[in-house]
Amino acid sequence: EVIDRIAGETLTIPLAGLNRSDATLNFHSKYSSATLVENGTFVAQNHPDYINRLK
Protein backbone atom coordinates (compact mmCIF):
# COMPACT_ATOMS: atom_id res chain seq x y z
CA GLU A 1 0.00 0.00 0.00
CA VAL A 2 1.29 3.48 -0.85
CA ILE A 3 0.61 6.25 1.68
CA ASP A 4 1.18 9.88 0.66
CA ARG A 5 2.46 12.04 3.52
CA ILE A 6 3.69 15.57 4.13
CA ALA A 7 7.35 15.93 5.13
CA GLY A 8 7.84 16.35 8.88
CA GLU A 9 4.52 14.78 9.89
CA THR A 10 4.38 11.70 12.10
CA LEU A 11 3.21 8.56 10.34
CA THR A 12 1.85 5.65 12.36
CA ILE A 13 1.38 2.32 10.62
CA PRO A 14 -0.52 -0.30 12.65
CA LEU A 15 0.86 -3.80 12.17
CA ALA A 16 -1.93 -5.76 13.86
CA GLY A 17 -2.38 -9.14 12.24
CA LEU A 18 0.98 -8.99 10.47
CA ASN A 19 3.89 -11.24 11.36
CA ARG A 20 6.89 -9.11 12.30
CA SER A 21 9.09 -11.06 9.88
CA ASP A 22 6.73 -10.03 7.03
CA ALA A 23 7.02 -6.27 7.72
CA THR A 24 8.88 -4.18 5.13
CA LEU A 25 8.81 -0.38 4.88
CA ASN A 26 10.25 1.50 1.92
CA PHE A 27 10.47 5.27 1.49
CA HIS A 28 10.39 6.78 -1.99
CA SER A 29 10.51 10.41 -3.13
CA LYS A 30 11.46 12.26 -6.29
CA TYR A 31 15.04 12.42 -5.06
CA SER A 32 15.74 9.22 -3.15
CA SER A 33 14.51 5.88 -1.92
CA ALA A 34 15.42 3.86 1.14
CA THR A 35 14.38 0.64 2.81
CA LEU A 36 13.64 1.49 6.44
CA VAL A 37 12.37 -1.86 7.74
CA GLU A 38 13.11 -5.25 6.22
CA ASN A 39 11.77 -8.54 7.59
CA GLY A 40 10.65 -6.69 10.74
CA THR A 41 14.10 -5.25 11.47
CA PHE A 42 15.09 -1.57 11.32
CA VAL A 43 17.73 -1.34 8.60
CA ALA A 44 17.92 2.45 8.26
CA GLN A 45 19.14 3.18 11.80
CA ASN A 46 22.45 4.49 10.43
CA HIS A 47 20.89 6.54 7.62
CA PRO A 48 21.37 10.21 8.65
CA ASP A 49 17.81 11.21 7.69
CA TYR A 50 16.22 8.47 9.82
CA ILE A 51 18.35 8.21 12.99
CA ASN A 52 16.00 8.00 16.02
CA ARG A 53 12.91 8.47 13.85
CA LEU A 54 11.69 4.86 13.61
CA LYS A 55 9.95 3.31 16.62
C-alpha positions in Angstrom: 0.0 0.0 0.0 1.3 3.5 -0.9 0.6 6.3 1.7 1.2 9.9 0.7 2.5 12.0 3.5 3.7 15.6 4.1 7.3 15.9 5.1 7.8 16.4 8.9 4.5 14.8 9.9 4.4 11.7 12.1 3.2 8.6 10.3 1.8 5.7 12.4 1.4 2.3 10.6 -0.5 -0.3 12.7 0.9 -3.8 12.2 -1.9 -5.8 13.9 -2.4 -9.1 12.2 1.0 -9.0 10.5 3.9 -11.2 11.4 6.9 -9.1 12.3 9.1 -11.1 9.9 6.7 -10.0 7.0 7.0 -6.3 7.7 8.9 -4.2 5.1 8.8 -0.4 4.9 10.2 1.5 1.9 10.5 5.3 1.5 10.4 6.8 -2.0 10.5 10.4 -3.1 11.5 12.3 -6.3 15.0 12.4 -5.1 15.7 9.2 -3.1 14.5 5.9 -1.9 15.4 3.9 1.1 14.4 0.6 2.8 13.6 1.5 6.4 12.4 -1.9 7.7 13.1 -5.2 6.2 11.8 -8.5 7.6 10.7 -6.7 10.7 14.1 -5.2 11.5 15.1 -1.6 11.3 17.7 -1.3 8.6 17.9 2.5 8.3 19.1 3.2 11.8 22.5 4.5 10.4 20.9 6.5 7.6 21.4 10.2 8.6 17.8 11.2 7.7 16.2 8.5 9.8 18.4 8.2 13.0 16.0 8.0 16.0 12.9 8.5 13.9 11.7 4.9 13.6 10.0 3.3 16.6 
